[in-house]
Amino acid sequence: MDTVRFTIQRKAAFSGAFLLYRMSINGQDVGTVRNGKEITADVPRVAVYR
């Protein structure tokens, strides 16, 4: 099965630094992003990405 790789970066900021951002793509939870960090997620490819 083909997958698409997403890299999601969150800029470091004092305001809201302790909040986690929960990320979901196509209804699939891919993780949380902390202040100043990034996550990489591989999700199944769907026709709209082609």
Secondary structure, DSSP 8 states (H G I E B T S, - for coil): --EEEEEEE----STTTT--EEEEETTEEEEEE-TT-EEEEEEE--GGG-
